[in-house]
């Protein structure tokens, strides 16, 4: 059993992750910005915690994450204005990593995307550039930290029913149900063999636990 803090606790992946962790006995706190979402989070068995992570500095975030065994970053601006994307997907995520280091939280799982690389090939005039640029910066900052990190990098997210099976390093867009992304996060948190790895995946034919071990 572990104490796990999920930042971005009302996202579509996070709401699927929370009951998976609670059911296996973890103590889960879900950070949300909107107090109107508290009931949705509480229904998963997680404890909602209202905080605007974009407005918190490293010291405040350190207080937020302290005492947990792991932090899961599942927050995001959700596209739109570039400045807000950078503020959340890059700057707040980087501060959260630094806060986890300062608080002595050993484990950090970052939810990213399959194309997060230095050479992501998204043109600066593309509306998706800010997201691609921000996610890579946050991932790289985590990669260079002393935390026991895992970067979860799924392909295109769908609302299909989860299958419990994935393929690592798929060709193409790597479409995958959000429920399977949640299951990969849960499995990664319980598997030290995923520490120091970026898991790029989409739907496939291999059971999640087996895929992570084989990779």
C-alpha positions as CSV (number, residue, x, y, z in Angstrom):
1,X,0.0,0.0,0.0
2,X,1.2,3.5,-0.9
3,X,0.2,7.1,-0.4
4,X,-0.3,8.5,-3.9
5,X,-1.0,12.1,-4.9
6,X,-2.6,12.7,-8.3
7,X,-2.2,16.2,-9.7
8,X,-5.0,16.8,-12.2
9,X,-7.4,14.5,-10.4
10,X,-10.5,15.2,-12.4
11,X,-9.1,14.4,-15.8
12,X,-10.5,11.5,-17.8
13,X,-7.5,9.3,-17.2
14,X,-7.2,10.3,-13.5
15,X,-10.9,9.4,-12.8
16,X,-10.2,5.9,-14.2
17,X,-6.9,5.6,-12.3
18,X,-8.2,6.6,-8.9
19,X,-10.5,3.6,-8.3
20,X,-7.8,1.2,-9.5
21,X,-5.4,2.4,-6.9
22,X,-8.0,2.6,-4.1
23,X,-9.2,-0.9,-4.8
24,X,-5.7,-2.3,-4.4
25,X,-5.4,-0.5,-1.0
26,X,-3.5,2.7,-1.8
27,X,-4.4,5.9,-0.1
28,X,-5.1,8.4,-2.9
29,X,-5.4,12.1,-2.8
30,X,-6.5,13.9,-6.0
31,X,-5.7,17.5,-6.6
32,X,-8.4,19.4,-8.4
33,X,-8.8,23.1,-9.3
34,X,-12.6,23.3,-9.3
35,X,-14.4,22.6,-6.0
36,X,-17.5,21.5,-8.0
37,X,-15.5,18.4,-9.0
38,X,-15.1,17.2,-5.4
39,X,-18.0,14.8,-5.5
40,X,-16.8,13.2,-8.7
41,X,-13.4,12.5,-7.2
42,X,-14.8,11.3,-3.9
43,X,-17.0,8.8,-5.8
44,X,-13.8,7.0,-6.9
45,X,-12.7,6.5,-3.3
46,X,-10.0,9.1,-3.6
47,X,-9.8,12.2,-1.3
48,X,-10.2,15.5,-3.3
49,X,-7.9,18.4,-2.5
50,X,-8.7,21.7,-4.1
51,X,-5.7,23.7,-5.2
52,X,-4.7,25.7,-8.3
53,X,-1.4,24.2,-9.1
54,X,-0.7,26.9,-11.7
55,X,-0.6,29.5,-9.0
56,X,1.6,27.6,-6.5
57,X,5.3,28.2,-6.2
58,X,7.8,25.4,-5.4
59,X,7.6,25.8,-1.6
60,X,3.8,25.6,-1.7
61,X,3.9,22.6,-4.0
62,X,6.4,21.0,-1.6
63,X,3.8,21.3,1.2
64,X,1.2,19.8,-1.2
65,X,3.2,16.7,-2.1
66,X,5.0,16.1,1.2
67,X,4.2,12.8,2.9
68,X,3.4,10.9,-0.2
69,X,5.2,7.9,-1.6
70,X,4.5,8.9,-5.2
71,X,3.2,11.8,-7.3
72,X,1.3,11.3,-10.6
73,X,1.3,14.3,-12.8
74,X,-2.0,14.0,-14.9
75,X,-2.7,17.8,-15.2
76,X,-2.9,19.7,-18.4
77,X,-4.2,22.9,-19.9
78,X,-6.2,20.9,-22.5
79,X,-5.0,22.8,-25.5
80,X,-6.1,26.3,-26.4
81,X,-4.0,29.3,-25.6
82,X,-0.3,28.8,-25.7
83,X,0.5,30.8,-22.6
84,X,-1.7,28.7,-20.5
85,X,-0.3,25.5,-22.0
86,X,3.2,26.6,-21.1
87,X,2.1,27.7,-17.6
88,X,0.6,24.3,-16.7
89,X,2.1,21.6,-19.0
90,X,5.7,23.0,-18.7
91,X,6.1,25.4,-15.8
92,X,3.8,23.9,-13.2
93,X,4.9,20.4,-14.0
94,X,8.6,21.4,-13.6
95,X,7.8,23.1,-10.3
96,X,6.0,19.9,-9.2
97,X,9.1,17.8,-10.0
98,X,11.3,20.2,-8.0
99,X,8.8,20.1,-5.1
100,X,8.9,16.3,-5.1
101,X,12.7,16.4,-4.9
102,X,12.6,19.0,-2.1
103,X,9.9,17.0,-0.1
104,X,11.7,13.7,-0.4
105,X,8.9,12.1,-2.4
106,X,10.8,9.2,-4.1
107,X,8.5,8.3,-7.0
108,X,7.2,10.5,-9.8
109,X,5.0,9.4,-12.8
110,X,4.5,11.9,-15.6
111,X,1.6,11.5,-18.0
112,X,2.9,12.7,-21.4
113,X,2.3,11.7,-25.0
114,X,3.8,9.3,-27.5
115,X,5.6,12.0,-29.5
116,X,7.3,13.7,-26.7
117,X,10.9,14.0,-28.0
118,X,13.4,16.7,-28.6
119,X,12.8,16.2,-32.3
120,X,9.0,16.0,-32.1
121,X,8.8,17.6,-35.6
122,X,5.8,19.8,-34.8
123,X,6.3,23.1,-36.6
124,X,6.3,26.3,-34.6
125,X,3.3,27.7,-36.5
126,X,1.3,24.5,-35.7
127,X,-1.4,25.0,-33.0
128,X,-0.1,21.8,-31.3
129,X,3.5,23.2,-31.0
130,X,3.0,24.8,-27.6
131,X,1.8,21.4,-26.1
132,X,4.6,19.4,-27.8
133,X,7.2,21.9,-26.7
134,X,5.9,22.2,-23.1
135,X,5.6,18.4,-22.6
136,X,9.1,17.7,-23.9
137,X,10.5,20.4,-21.5
138,X,8.7,18.9,-18.5
139,X,9.7,15.3,-19.4
140,X,13.3,16.3,-19.9
141,X,13.4,18.1,-16.5
142,X,12.0,15.0,-14.8
143,X,14.5,12.8,-16.8
144,X,17.4,14.7,-15.3
145,X,16.1,14.7,-11.7
146,X,17.1,12.3,-9.0
147,X,13.6,11.0,-8.6
148,X,12.5,7.4,-9.4
149,X,10.6,8.5,-12.5
150,X,8.5,6.9,-15.2
151,X,7.1,8.8,-18.2
152,X,3.8,7.4,-19.5
153,X,3.6,8.3,-23.2
154,X,0.4,7.0,-24.8
155,X,-0.8,7.6,-28.3
156,X,-4.1,9.1,-29.3
157,X,-6.6,8.7,-26.4
158,X,-10.0,7.2,-27.0
159,X,-13.1,6.6,-25.0
160,X,-13.3,2.9,-26.1
161,X,-13.6,0.2,-23.5
162,X,-10.2,-0.8,-22.2
163,X,-8.8,-4.2,-23.2
164,X,-6.0,-4.6,-20.7
165,X,-3.6,-5.1,-23.6
166,X,-1.1,-2.8,-25.2
167,X,1.9,-2.6,-27.6
168,X,5.0,-0.7,-26.7
169,X,6.6,1.5,-29.3
170,X,3.7,1.1,-31.8
171,X,3.7,2.4,-35.3
172,X,1.4,5.2,-36.2
173,X,-0.7,7.2,-33.8
174,X,-0.9,4.4,-31.2
175,X,-4.6,5.0,-30.3
176,X,-5.4,3.6,-26.9
177,X,-8.4,3.7,-24.5
178,X,-8.1,6.0,-21.5
179,X,-8.9,3.1,-19.3
180,X,-5.8,1.3,-20.5
181,X,-3.7,4.3,-19.9
182,X,-4.9,4.4,-16.3
183,X,-4.1,0.7,-16.0
184,X,-0.6,1.3,-17.3
185,X,0.0,4.0,-14.7
186,X,-1.2,1.8,-11.9
187,X,1.0,-1.1,-13.1
188,X,4.0,1.2,-13.4
189,X,3.6,2.5,-9.9
190,X,3.7,-1.0,-8.6
191,X,6.6,-2.2,-10.8
192,X,10.1,-0.8,-10.0
193,X,11.2,-2.2,-13.4
194,X,9.6,0.8,-15.0
195,X,11.8,3.3,-13.1
196,X,13.9,5.4,-15.5
197,X,11.8,4.4,-18.5
198,X,9.6,6.3,-21.0
199,X,6.7,4.0,-21.9
200,X,5.4,4.8,-25.4
201,X,2.4,2.6,-26.2
202,X,-0.9,2.1,-27.9
203,X,-3.4,-0.7,-28.0
204,X,-2.0,-4.1,-28.7
205,X,-2.1,-7.8,-27.9
206,X,0.1,-8.1,-24.9
207,X,-1.3,-7.9,-21.3
208,X,-0.2,-4.7,-19.7
209,X,1.9,-6.3,-16.9
210,X,3.6,-8.6,-19.4
211,X,4.3,-5.7,-21.8
212,X,6.0,-3.7,-19.0
213,X,8.1,-6.6,-17.9
214,X,9.1,-7.5,-21.5
215,X,10.0,-3.9,-22.3
